[in-house]
Amino acid sequence: QVQLVESGGDLVHPGGSLRLSCAASGFIFRNYPMSWYRQASGKEREFVASISTFAGYTSYADSVKGRFTISRDNAQNTVSLQMNSLKPEDTALYYCQTRTGPFDSWGQGTQVTVSS
């Protein structure tokens, strides 16, 4: 079955950088778009970024545009999120997502905390 495992979350100061990774298995990775979402405490889960199958197209939430970069490695079955110029409002649990059938598949999330 589809398995998504996120890593890379940490505590970082405002203005700092982090790189999140998501290792995928159980499906033909290169055939499916991948996305990152996040959920802050007490808030709804929100879209962060997505990438098409062969990385020809990317999309970002306005709140992260110009600071975050999504990428994928179809040989390694991984999708990454490079996060620069982090702000306290970026604090959230970050999830990797894909859809290979009628339902979304999600990882367990990795915590990013931006605080001085």
Backbone as XML, in Angstrom:
<?xml version="1.0"?>
<chain id="A" units="angstrom">
  <residue number="1" name="GLN">
    <atom name="N" x="0.840" y="-1.198" z="0.000"/>
    <atom name="CA" x="0.000" y="0.000" z="0.000"/>
    <atom name="C" x="0.873" y="1.245" z="0.000"/>
  </residue>
  <residue number="2" name="VAL">
    <atom name="N" x="0.241" y="2.376" z="-0.258"/>
    <atom name="CA" x="0.963" y="3.646" z="-0.295"/>
    <atom name="C" x="1.510" y="3.971" z="1.087"/>
  </residue>
  <residue number="3" name="GLN">
    <atom name="N" x="2.786" y="4.315" z="1.120"/>
    <atom name="CA" x="3.397" y="4.756" z="2.370"/>
    <atom name="C" x="4.193" y="6.024" z="2.095"/>
  </residue>
  <residue number="4" name="LEU">
    <atom name="N" x="3.959" y="7.032" z="2.922"/>
    <atom name="CA" x="4.659" y="8.307" z="2.833"/>
    <atom name="C" x="5.267" y="8.599" z="4.202"/>
  </residue>
  <residue number="5" name="VAL">
    <atom name="N" x="6.568" y="8.846" z="4.229"/>
    <atom name="CA" x="7.256" y="9.078" z="5.494"/>
    <atom name="C" x="8.029" y="10.385" z="5.413"/>
  </residue>
  <residue number="6" name="GLU">
    <atom name="N" x="7.569" y="11.362" z="6.187"/>
    <atom name="CA" x="8.211" y="12.674" z="6.211"/>
    <atom name="C" x="9.336" y="12.716" z="7.229"/>
  </residue>
  <residue number="7" name="SER">
    <atom name="N" x="10.302" y="13.584" z="6.979"/>
    <atom name="CA" x="11.392" y="13.808" z="7.920"/>
    <atom name="C" x="11.953" y="15.201" z="7.706"/>
  </residue>
  <residue number="8" name="GLY">
    <atom name="N" x="12.766" y="15.634" z="8.647"/>
    <atom name="CA" x="13.450" y="16.905" z="8.500"/>
    <atom name="C" x="12.912" y="18.040" z="9.343"/>
  </residue>
  <residue number="9" name="GLY">
    <atom name="N" x="11.782" y="17.839" z="9.995"/>
    <atom name="CA" x="11.249" y="18.896" z="10.835"/>
    <atom name="C" x="12.139" y="19.176" z="12.035"/>
  </residue>
  <residue number="10" name="ASP">
    <atom name="N" x="12.100" y="20.418" z="12.514"/>
    <atom name="CA" x="12.976" y="20.804" z="13.629"/>
    <atom name="C" x="12.521" y="22.147" z="14.182"/>
  </residue>
  <residue number="11" name="LEU">
    <atom name="N" x="13.186" y="22.585" z="15.236"/>
    <atom name="CA" x="13.020" y="23.921" z="15.783"/>
    <atom name="C" x="14.066" y="24.818" z="15.129"/>
  </residue>
  <residue number="12" name="VAL">
    <atom name="N" x="13.628" y="25.940" z="14.583"/>
    <atom name="CA" x="14.534" y="26.842" z="13.889"/>
    <atom name="C" x="14.169" y="28.287" z="14.236"/>
  </residue>
  <residue number="13" name="HIS">
    <atom name="N" x="15.190" y="29.158" z="14.215"/>
    <atom name="CA" x="14.938" y="30.570" z="14.488"/>
    <atom name="C" x="14.302" y="31.249" z="13.284"/>
  </residue>
  <residue number="14" name="PRO">
    <atom name="N" x="13.581" y="32.328" z="13.507"/>
    <atom name="CA" x="13.044" y="33.110" z="12.378"/>
    <atom name="C" x="14.163" y="33.519" z="11.432"/>
  </residue>
  <residue number="15" name="GLY">
    <atom name="N" x="13.892" y="33.415" z="10.133"/>
    <atom name="CA" x="14.900" y="33.697" z="9.128"/>
    <atom name="C" x="15.731" y="32.502" z="8.736"/>
  </residue>
  <residue number="16" name="GLY">
    <atom name="N" x="15.595" y="31.421" z="9.459"/>
    <atom name="CA" x="16.372" y="30.221" z="9.175"/>
    <atom name="C" x="15.794" y="29.389" z="8.057"/>
  </residue>
  <residue number="17" name="SER">
    <atom name="N" x="16.451" y="28.256" z="7.812"/>
    <atom name="CA" x="16.060" y="27.370" z="6.723"/>
    <atom name="C" x="15.936" y="25.934" z="7.219"/>
  </residue>
  <residue number="18" name="LEU">
    <atom name="N" x="15.084" y="25.189" z="6.541"/>
    <atom name="CA" x="14.947" y="23.753" z="6.779"/>
    <atom name="C" x="14.646" y="23.085" z="5.453"/>
  </residue>
  <residue number="19" name="ARG">
    <atom name="N" x="15.007" y="21.810" z="5.374"/>
    <atom name="CA" x="14.653" y="21.013" z="4.204"/>
    <atom name="C" x="13.893" y="19.781" z="4.674"/>
  </residue>
  <residue number="20" name="LEU">
    <atom name="N" x="12.659" y="19.672" z="4.241"/>
    <atom name="CA" x="11.837" y="18.511" z="4.554"/>
    <atom name="C" x="11.940" y="17.498" z="3.417"/>
  </residue>
  <residue number="21" name="SER">
    <atom name="N" x="11.864" y="16.228" z="3.780"/>
    <atom name="CA" x="11.856" y="15.158" z="2.782"/>
    <atom name="C" x="10.702" y="14.206" z="3.041"/>
  </residue>
  <residue number="22" name="CYS">
    <atom name="N" x="10.240" y="13.601" z="1.969"/>
    <atom name="CA" x="9.173" y="12.598" z="2.057"/>
    <atom name="C" x="9.593" y="11.403" z="1.216"/>
  </residue>
  <residue number="23" name="ALA">
    <atom name="N" x="9.727" y="10.262" z="1.875"/>
    <atom name="CA" x="10.071" y="9.024" z="1.177"/>
    <atom name="C" x="8.792" y="8.271" z="0.852"/>
  </residue>
  <residue number="24" name="ALA">
    <atom name="N" x="8.607" y="7.934" z="-0.418"/>
    <atom name="CA" x="7.375" y="7.295" z="-0.874"/>
    <atom name="C" x="7.618" y="5.853" z="-1.282"/>
  </residue>
  <residue number="25" name="SER">
    <atom name="N" x="6.641" y="5.007" z="-1.050"/>
    <atom name="CA" x="6.720" y="3.612" z="-1.469"/>
    <atom name="C" x="5.317" y="3.062" z="-1.657"/>
  </residue>
  <residue number="26" name="GLY">
    <atom name="N" x="5.230" y="1.929" z="-2.337"/>
    <atom name="CA" x="3.947" y="1.259" z="-2.518"/>
    <atom name="C" x="3.187" y="1.677" z="-3.755"/>
  </residue>
  <residue number="27" name="PHE">
    <atom name="N" x="3.757" y="2.540" z="-4.576"/>
    <atom name="CA" x="3.128" y="2.958" z="-5.823"/>
    <atom name="C" x="4.222" y="3.429" z="-6.785"/>
  </residue>
  <residue number="28" name="ILE">
    <atom name="N" x="3.819" y="3.609" z="-8.053"/>
    <atom name="CA" x="4.796" y="4.049" z="-9.062"/>
    <atom name="C" x="4.945" y="5.552" z="-8.929"/>
  </residue>
  <residue number="29" name="PHE">
    <atom name="N" x="5.916" y="5.959" z="-8.163"/>
    <atom name="CA" x="6.079" y="7.344" z="-7.724"/>
    <atom name="C" x="6.064" y="8.332" z="-8.877"/>
  </residue>
  <residue number="30" name="ARG">
    <atom name="N" x="6.779" y="7.999" z="-9.941"/>
    <atom name="CA" x="6.957" y="8.979" z="-11.032"/>
    <atom name="C" x="5.648" y="9.287" z="-11.763"/>
  </residue>
  <residue number="31" name="ASN">
    <atom name="N" x="4.624" y="8.492" z="-11.554"/>
    <atom name="CA" x="3.352" y="8.671" z="-12.258"/>
    <atom name="C" x="2.380" y="9.619" z="-11.564"/>
  </residue>
  <residue number="32" name="TYR">
    <atom name="N" x="2.725" y="10.105" z="-10.378"/>
    <atom name="CA" x="1.759" y="10.867" z="-9.598"/>
    <atom name="C" x="2.313" y="12.198" z="-9.110"/>
  </residue>
  <residue number="33" name="PRO">
    <atom name="N" x="1.485" y="13.231" z="-9.191"/>
    <atom name="CA" x="1.866" y="14.510" z="-8.565"/>
    <atom name="C" x="1.991" y="14.324" z="-7.060"/>
  </residue>
  <residue number="34" name="MET">
    <atom name="N" x="2.802" y="15.165" z="-6.456"/>
    <atom name="CA" x="3.010" y="15.129" z="-5.007"/>
    <atom name="C" x="2.800" y="16.528" z="-4.442"/>
  </residue>
  <residue number="35" name="SER">
    <atom name="N" x="2.362" y="16.575" z="-3.201"/>
    <atom name="CA" x="2.091" y="17.864" z="-2.564"/>
    <atom name="C" x="2.573" y="17.859" z="-1.123"/>
  </residue>
  <residue number="36" name="TRP">
    <atom name="N" x="2.752" y="19.070" z="-0.605"/>
    <atom name="CA" x="2.969" y="19.305" z="0.819"/>
    <atom name="C" x="1.809" y="20.146" z="1.340"/>
  </residue>
  <residue number="37" name="TYR">
    <atom name="N" x="1.330" y="19.761" z="2.506"/>
    <atom name="CA" x="0.324" y="20.511" z="3.235"/>
    <atom name="C" x="0.866" y="20.762" z="4.643"/>
  </residue>
  <residue number="38" name="ARG">
    <atom name="N" x="0.208" y="21.659" z="5.347"/>
    <atom name="CA" x="0.596" y="21.889" z="6.744"/>
    <atom name="C" x="-0.638" y="22.188" z="7.575"/>
  </residue>
  <residue number="39" name="GLN">
    <atom name="N" x="-0.520" y="21.913" z="8.854"/>
    <atom name="CA" x="-1.603" y="22.195" z="9.781"/>
    <atom name="C" x="-1.027" y="22.764" z="11.067"/>
  </residue>
  <residue number="40" name="ALA">
    <atom name="N" x="-1.369" y="24.009" z="11.325"/>
    <atom name="CA" x="-0.971" y="24.648" z="12.567"/>
    <atom name="C" x="-1.969" y="24.282" z="13.662"/>
  </residue>
  <residue number="41" name="SER">
    <atom name="N" x="-1.527" y="24.374" z="14.880"/>
    <atom name="CA" x="-2.376" y="24.018" z="16.019"/>
    <atom name="C" x="-3.654" y="24.847" z="16.011"/>
  </residue>
  <residue number="42" name="GLY">
    <atom name="N" x="-4.796" y="24.183" z="16.051"/>
    <atom name="CA" x="-6.074" y="24.867" z="16.099"/>
    <atom name="C" x="-6.572" y="25.389" z="14.764"/>
  </residue>
  <residue number="43" name="LYS">
    <atom name="N" x="-5.869" y="25.060" z="13.695"/>
    <atom name="CA" x="-6.265" y="25.555" z="12.371"/>
    <atom name="C" x="-6.510" y="24.394" z="11.408"/>
  </residue>
  <residue number="44" name="GLU">
    <atom name="N" x="-7.134" y="24.719" z="10.284"/>
    <atom name="CA" x="-7.383" y="23.728" z="9.245"/>
    <atom name="C" x="-6.079" y="23.398" z="8.514"/>
  </residue>
  <residue number="45" name="ARG">
    <atom name="N" x="-6.030" y="22.186" z="7.973"/>
    <atom name="CA" x="-4.898" y="21.818" z="7.137"/>
    <atom name="C" x="-4.942" y="22.664" z="5.871"/>
  </residue>
  <residue number="46" name="GLU">
    <atom name="N" x="-3.777" y="23.154" z="5.421"/>
    <atom name="CA" x="-3.743" y="24.015" z="4.247"/>
    <atom name="C" x="-2.677" y="23.559" z="3.259"/>
  </residue>
  <residue number="47" name="PHE">
    <atom name="N" x="-2.942" y="23.857" z="1.997"/>
    <atom name="CA" x="-2.031" y="23.536" z="0.918"/>
    <atom name="C" x="-0.772" y="24.405" z="1.020"/>
  </residue>
  <residue number="48" name="VAL">
    <atom name="N" x="0.389" y="23.800" z="0.747"/>
    <atom name="CA" x="1.643" y="24.532" z="0.743"/>
    <atom name="C" x="2.246" y="24.584" z="-0.668"/>
  </residue>
  <residue number="49" name="ALA">
    <atom name="N" x="2.422" y="23.399" z="-1.267"/>
    <atom name="CA" x="3.077" y="23.346" z="-2.576"/>
    <atom name="C" x="2.777" y="22.011" z="-3.244"/>
  </residue>
  <residue number="50" name="SER">
    <atom name="N" x="2.845" y="21.995" z="-4.563"/>
    <atom name="CA" x="2.670" y="20.751" z="-5.305"/>
    <atom name="C" x="3.628" y="20.719" z="-6.484"/>
  </residue>
  <residue number="51" name="ILE">
    <atom name="N" x="3.869" y="19.504" z="-6.982"/>
    <atom name="CA" x="4.783" y="19.320" z="-8.099"/>
    <atom name="C" x="4.228" y="18.238" z="-9.002"/>
  </residue>
  <residue number="52" name="SER">
    <atom name="N" x="4.328" y="18.461" z="-10.293"/>
    <atom name="CA" x="3.804" y="17.504" z="-11.261"/>
    <atom name="C" x="4.719" y="16.292" z="-11.373"/>
  </residue>
  <residue number="53" name="THR">
    <atom name="N" x="4.331" y="15.350" z="-12.201"/>
    <atom name="CA" x="5.006" y="14.053" z="-12.248"/>
    <atom name="C" x="6.487" y="14.155" z="-12.618"/>
  </residue>
  <residue number="54" name="PHE">
    <atom name="N" x="6.812" y="14.939" z="-13.618"/>
    <atom name="CA" x="8.214" y="15.070" z="-14.025"/>
    <atom name="C" x="8.750" y="16.457" z="-13.744"/>
  </residue>
  <residue number="55" name="ALA">
    <atom name="N" x="8.160" y="17.080" z="-12.705"/>
    <atom name="CA" x="8.639" y="18.363" z="-12.157"/>
    <atom name="C" x="8.546" y="19.502" z="-13.155"/>
  </residue>
  <residue number="56" name="GLY">
    <atom name="N" x="7.714" y="19.329" z="-14.186"/>
    <atom name="CA" x="7.581" y="20.406" z="-15.148"/>
    <atom name="C" x="6.704" y="21.545" z="-14.660"/>
  </residue>
  <residue number="57" name="TYR">
    <atom name="N" x="5.924" y="21.255" z="-13.604"/>
    <atom name="CA" x="4.993" y="22.273" z="-13.105"/>
    <atom name="C" x="4.993" y="22.249" z="-11.586"/>
  </residue>
  <residue number="58" name="THR">
    <atom name="N" x="5.116" y="23.409" z="-10.980"/>
    <atom name="CA" x="5.006" y="23.533" z="-9.524"/>
    <atom name="C" x="3.991" y="24.615" z="-9.191"/>
  </residue>
  <residue number="59" name="SER">
    <atom name="N" x="3.418" y="24.488" z="-7.996"/>
    <atom name="CA" x="2.431" y="25.454" z="-7.542"/>
    <atom name="C" x="2.666" y="25.711" z="-6.059"/>
  </residue>
  <residue number="60" name="TYR">
    <atom name="N" x="2.439" y="26.953" z="-5.620"/>
    <atom name="CA" x="2.701" y="27.322" z="-4.233"/>
    <atom name="C" x="1.561" y="28.150" z="-3.667"/>
  </residue>
  <residue number="61" name="ALA">
    <atom name="N" x="1.345" y="28.010" z="-2.377"/>
    <atom name="CA" x="0.466" y="28.922" z="-1.679"/>
    <atom name="C" x="1.094" y="30.308" z="-1.683"/>
  </residue>
  <residue number="62" name="ASP">
    <atom name="N" x="0.271" y="31.327" z="-1.723"/>
    <atom name="CA" x="0.792" y="32.698" z="-1.747"/>
    <atom name="C" x="1.679" y="32.984" z="-0.536"/>
  </residue>
  <residue number="63" name="SER">
    <atom name="N" x="1.353" y="32.378" z="0.586"/>
    <atom name="CA" x="2.076" y="32.658" z="1.828"/>
    <atom name="C" x="3.519" y="32.146" z="1.808"/>
  </residue>
  <residue number="64" name="VAL">
    <atom name="N" x="3.833" y="31.216" z="0.903"/>
    <atom name="CA" x="5.188" y="30.658" z="0.879"/>
    <atom name="C" x="5.914" y="30.947" z="-0.430"/>
  </residue>
  <residue number="65" name="LYS">
    <atom name="N" x="5.230" y="31.547" z="-1.369"/>
    <atom name="CA" x="5.820" y="31.797" z="-2.679"/>
    <atom name="C" x="7.085" y="32.646" z="-2.539"/>
  </residue>
  <residue number="66" name="GLY">
    <atom name="N" x="8.152" y="32.228" z="-3.206"/>
    <atom name="CA" x="9.412" y="32.948" z="-3.135"/>
    <atom name="C" x="10.302" y="32.539" z="-1.982"/>
  </residue>
  <residue number="67" name="ARG">
    <atom name="N" x="9.749" y="31.774" z="-1.034"/>
    <atom name="CA" x="10.544" y="31.315" z="0.113"/>
    <atom name="C" x="10.721" y="29.799" z="0.121"/>
  </residue>
  <residue number="68" name="PHE">
    <atom name="N" x="9.726" y="29.071" z="-0.356"/>
    <atom name="CA" x="9.758" y="27.604" z="-0.353"/>
    <atom name="C" x="9.939" y="27.100" z="-1.778"/>
  </residue>
  <residue number="69" name="THR">
    <atom name="N" x="10.625" y="25.964" z="-1.909"/>
    <atom name="CA" x="10.806" y="25.319" z="-3.199"/>
    <atom name="C" x="10.549" y="23.824" z="-3.065"/>
  </residue>
  <residue number="70" name="ILE">
    <atom name="N" x="9.631" y="23.332" z="-3.875"/>
    <atom name="CA" x="9.339" y="21.899" z="-3.888"/>
    <atom name="C" x="10.119" y="21.248" z="-5.027"/>
  </residue>
  <residue number="71" name="SER">
    <atom name="N" x="10.601" y="20.048" z="-4.784"/>
    <atom name="CA" x="11.335" y="19.314" z="-5.809"/>
    <atom name="C" x="11.094" y="17.822" z="-5.612"/>
  </residue>
  <residue number="72" name="ARG">
    <atom name="N" x="11.426" y="17.048" z="-6.623"/>
    <atom name="CA" x="11.253" y="15.603" z="-6.514"/>
    <atom name="C" x="12.400" y="14.888" z="-7.199"/>
  </residue>
  <residue number="73" name="ASP">
    <atom name="N" x="12.663" y="13.678" z="-6.726"/>
    <atom name="CA" x="13.673" y="12.823" z="-7.325"/>
    <atom name="C" x="12.986" y="11.503" z="-7.658"/>
  </residue>
  <residue number="74" name="ASN">
    <atom name="N" x="12.647" y="11.322" z="-8.913"/>
    <atom name="CA" x="11.901" y="10.128" z="-9.316"/>
    <atom name="C" x="12.749" y="8.858" z="-9.247"/>
  </residue>
  <residue number="75" name="ALA">
    <atom name="N" x="14.055" y="8.999" z="-9.222"/>
    <atom name="CA" x="14.928" y="7.826" z="-9.074"/>
    <atom name="C" x="14.968" y="7.350" z="-7.623"/>
  </residue>
  <residue number="76" name="GLN">
    <atom name="N" x="14.846" y="8.284" z="-6.695"/>
    <atom name="CA" x="14.910" y="7.963" z="-5.265"/>
    <atom name="C" x="13.525" y="7.883" z="-4.619"/>
  </residue>
  <residue number="77" name="ASN">
    <atom name="N" x="12.488" y="8.186" z="-5.383"/>
    <atom name="CA" x="11.111" y="8.187" z="-4.837"/>
    <atom name="C" x="10.973" y="9.123" z="-3.643"/>
  </residue>
  <residue number="78" name="THR">
    <atom name="N" x="11.497" y="10.318" z="-3.800"/>
    <atom name="CA" x="11.398" y="11.299" z="-2.724"/>
    <atom name="C" x="10.903" y="12.640" z="-3.259"/>
  </residue>
  <residue number="79" name="VAL">
    <atom name="N" x="10.221" y="13.354" z="-2.404"/>
    <atom name="CA" x="9.832" y="14.732" z="-2.679"/>
    <atom name="C" x="10.322" y="15.569" z="-1.504"/>
  </residue>
  <residue number="80" name="SER">
    <atom name="N" x="10.846" y="16.747" z="-1.818"/>
    <atom name="CA" x="11.444" y="17.604" z="-0.802"/>
    <atom name="C" x="10.811" y="18.981" z="-0.806"/>
  </residue>
  <residue number="81" name="LEU">
    <atom name="N" x="10.955" y="19.645" z="0.317"/>
    <atom name="CA" x="10.486" y="21.022" z="0.448"/>
    <atom name="C" x="11.596" y="21.825" z="1.111"/>
  </residue>
  <residue number="82" name="GLN">
    <atom name="N" x="12.239" y="22.677" z="0.332"/>
    <atom name="CA" x="13.255" y="23.578" z="0.858"/>
    <atom name="C" x="12.559" y="24.833" z="1.349"/>
  </residue>
  <residue number="83" name="MET">
    <atom name="N" x="12.746" y="25.131" z="2.629"/>
    <atom name="CA" x="12.063" y="26.262" z="3.240"/>
    <atom name="C" x="13.101" y="27.267" z="3.717"/>
  </residue>
  <residue number="84" name="ASN">
    <atom name="N" x="13.065" y="28.456" z="3.149"/>
    <atom name="CA" x="13.984" y="29.534" z="3.513"/>
    <atom name="C" x="13.217" y="30.690" z="4.124"/>
  </residue>
  <residue number="85" name="SER">
    <atom name="N" x="13.942" y="31.574" z="4.779"/>
    <atom name="CA" x="13.342" y="32.776" z="5.383"/>
    <atom name="C" x="12.116" y="32.408" z="6.219"/>
  </residue>
  <residue number="86" name="LEU">
    <atom name="N" x="12.274" y="31.423" z="7.061"/>
    <atom name="CA" x="11.144" y="30.929" z="7.844"/>
    <atom name="C" x="10.626" y="31.973" z="8.817"/>
  </residue>
  <residue number="87" name="LYS">
    <atom name="N" x="9.312" y="31.954" z="9.011"/>
    <atom name="CA" x="8.623" y="32.890" z="9.880"/>
    <atom name="C" x="7.901" y="32.109" z="10.974"/>
  </residue>
  <residue number="88" name="PRO">
    <atom name="N" x="7.614" y="32.750" z="12.101"/>
    <atom name="CA" x="6.859" y="32.052" z="13.151"/>
    <atom name="C" x="5.542" y="31.476" z="12.642"/>
  </residue>
  <residue number="89" name="GLU">
    <atom name="N" x="4.908" y="32.155" z="11.696"/>
    <atom name="CA" x="3.632" y="31.660" z="11.163"/>
    <atom name="C" x="3.786" y="30.420" z="10.285"/>
  </residue>
  <residue number="90" name="ASP">
    <atom name="N" x="5.015" y="30.013" z="9.999"/>
    <atom name="CA" x="5.241" y="28.756" z="9.282"/>
    <atom name="C" x="5.219" y="27.556" z="10.231"/>
  </residue>
  <residue number="91" name="THR">
    <atom name="N" x="5.133" y="27.807" z="11.523"/>
    <atom name="CA" x="5.079" y="26.725" z="12.503"/>
    <atom name="C" x="3.852" y="25.857" z="12.267"/>
  </residue>
  <residue number="92" name="ALA">
    <atom name="N" x="4.079" y="24.560" z="12.071"/>
    <atom name="CA" x="2.975" y="23.637" z="11.766"/>
    <atom name="C" x="3.512" y="22.220" z="11.661"/>
  </residue>
  <residue number="93" name="LEU">
    <atom name="N" x="2.583" y="21.296" z="11.589"/>
    <atom name="CA" x="2.896" y="19.920" z="11.238"/>
    <atom name="C" x="2.788" y="19.832" z="9.714"/>
  </residue>
  <residue number="94" name="TYR">
    <atom name="N" x="3.868" y="19.404" z="9.058"/>
    <atom name="CA" x="3.922" y="19.373" z="7.602"/>
    <atom name="C" x="3.716" y="17.939" z="7.111"/>
  </residue>
  <residue number="95" name="TYR">
    <atom name="N" x="2.797" y="17.808" z="6.149"/>
    <atom name="CA" x="2.422" y="16.509" z="5.627"/>
    <atom name="C" x="2.737" y="16.397" z="4.133"/>
  </residue>
  <residue number="96" name="CYS">
    <atom name="N" x="3.142" y="15.210" z="3.748"/>
    <atom name="CA" x="3.307" y="14.833" z="2.355"/>
    <atom name="C" x="1.990" y="14.198" z="1.892"/>
  </residue>
  <residue number="97" name="GLN">
    <atom name="N" x="1.583" y="14.458" z="0.655"/>
    <atom name="CA" x="0.296" y="13.963" z="0.167"/>
    <atom name="C" x="0.377" y="13.551" z="-1.286"/>
  </residue>
  <residue number="98" name="THR">
    <atom name="N" x="-0.378" y="12.513" z="-1.641"/>
    <atom name="CA" x="-0.591" y="12.141" z="-3.021"/>
    <atom name="C" x="-1.954" y="11.472" z="-3.138"/>
  </residue>
  <residue number="99" name="ARG">
    <atom name="N" x="-2.389" y="11.268" z="-4.368"/>
    <atom name="CA" x="-3.633" y="10.537" z="-4.587"/>
    <atom name="C" x="-3.413" y="9.560" z="-5.724"/>
  </residue>
  <residue number="100" name="THR">
    <atom name="N" x="-3.453" y="8.295" z="-5.418"/>
    <atom name="CA" x="-3.251" y="7.254" z="-6.424"/>
    <atom name="C" x="-4.542" y="6.521" z="-6.739"/>
  </residue>
  <residue number="101" name="GLY">
    <atom name="N" x="-5.605" y="6.823" z="-6.021"/>
    <atom name="CA" x="-6.897" y="6.162" z="-6.222"/>
    <atom name="C" x="-8.002" y="7.107" z="-5.813"/>
  </residue>
  <residue number="102" name="PRO">
    <atom name="N" x="-9.084" y="6.586" z="-5.260"/>
    <atom name="CA" x="-10.201" y="7.462" z="-4.894"/>
    <atom name="C" x="-9.951" y="8.326" z="-3.662"/>
  </residue>
  <residue number="103" name="PHE">
    <atom name="N" x="-8.915" y="8.012" z="-2.913"/>
    <atom name="CA" x="-8.685" y="8.745" z="-1.672"/>
    <atom name="C" x="-7.265" y="9.301" z="-1.630"/>
  </residue>
  <residue number="104" name="ASP">
    <atom name="N" x="-7.103" y="10.356" z="-0.846"/>
    <atom name="CA" x="-5.775" y="10.915" z="-0.606"/>
    <atom name="C" x="-4.989" y="9.995" z="0.306"/>
  </residue>
  <residue number="105" name="SER">
    <atom name="N" x="-3.680" y="9.994" z="0.123"/>
    <atom name="CA" x="-2.769" y="9.312" z="1.025"/>
    <atom name="C" x="-1.901" y="10.364" z="1.701"/>
  </residue>
  <residue number="106" name="TRP">
    <atom name="N" x="-1.689" y="10.169" z="2.989"/>
    <atom name="CA" x="-0.952" y="11.146" z="3.794"/>
    <atom name="C" x="0.127" y="10.439" z="4.597"/>
  </residue>
  <residue number="107" name="GLY">
    <atom name="N" x="1.212" y="11.178" z="4.857"/>
    <atom name="CA" x="2.181" y="10.692" z="5.811"/>
    <atom name="C" x="1.751" y="11.037" z="7.224"/>
  </residue>
  <residue number="108" name="GLN">
    <atom name="N" x="2.644" y="10.759" z="8.170"/>
    <atom name="CA" x="2.324" y="11.017" z="9.583"/>
    <atom name="C" x="2.654" y="12.446" z="9.989"/>
  </residue>
  <residue number="109" name="GLY">
    <atom name="N" x="3.404" y="13.153" z="9.141"/>
    <atom name="CA" x="3.743" y="14.537" z="9.408"/>
    <atom name="C" x="5.086" y="14.704" z="10.094"/>
  </residue>
  <residue number="110" name="THR">
    <atom name="N" x="5.675" y="15.878" z="9.912"/>
    <atom name="CA" x="6.920" y="16.240" z="10.591"/>
    <atom name="C" x="6.750" y="17.671" z="11.102"/>
  </residue>
  <residue number="111" name="GLN">
    <atom name="N" x="7.131" y="17.889" z="12.357"/>
    <atom name="CA" x="6.869" y="19.171" z="13.024"/>
    <atom name="C" x="7.947" y="20.200" z="12.706"/>
  </residue>
  <residue number="112" name="VAL">
    <atom name="N" x="7.496" y="21.349" z="12.272"/>
    <atom name="CA" x="8.369" y="22.508" z="12.066"/>
    <atom name="C" x="7.949" y="23.590" z="13.052"/>
  </residue>
  <residue number="113" name="THR">
    <atom name="N" x="8.879" y="24.047" z="13.848"/>
    <atom name="CA" x="8.619" y="25.111" z="14.809"/>
    <atom name="C" x="9.606" y="26.240" z="14.563"/>
  </residue>
  <residue number="114" name="VAL">
    <atom name="N" x="9.064" y="27.422" z="14.321"/>
    <atom name="CA" x="9.893" y="28.605" z="14.067"/>
    <atom name="C" x="9.720" y="29.546" z="15.246"/>
  </residue>
  <residue number="115" name="SER">
    <atom name="N" x="10.767" y="29.698" z="16.015"/>
    <atom name="CA" x="10.665" y="30.482" z="17.250"/>
    <atom name="C" x="12.046" y="30.965" z="17.659"/>
  </residue>
  <residue number="116" name="SER">
    <atom name="N" x="12.065" y="32.144" z="18.271"/>
    <atom name="CA" x="13.320" y="32.663" z="18.799"/>
    <atom name="C" x="13.485" y="32.247" z="20.251"/>
  </residue>
</chain>
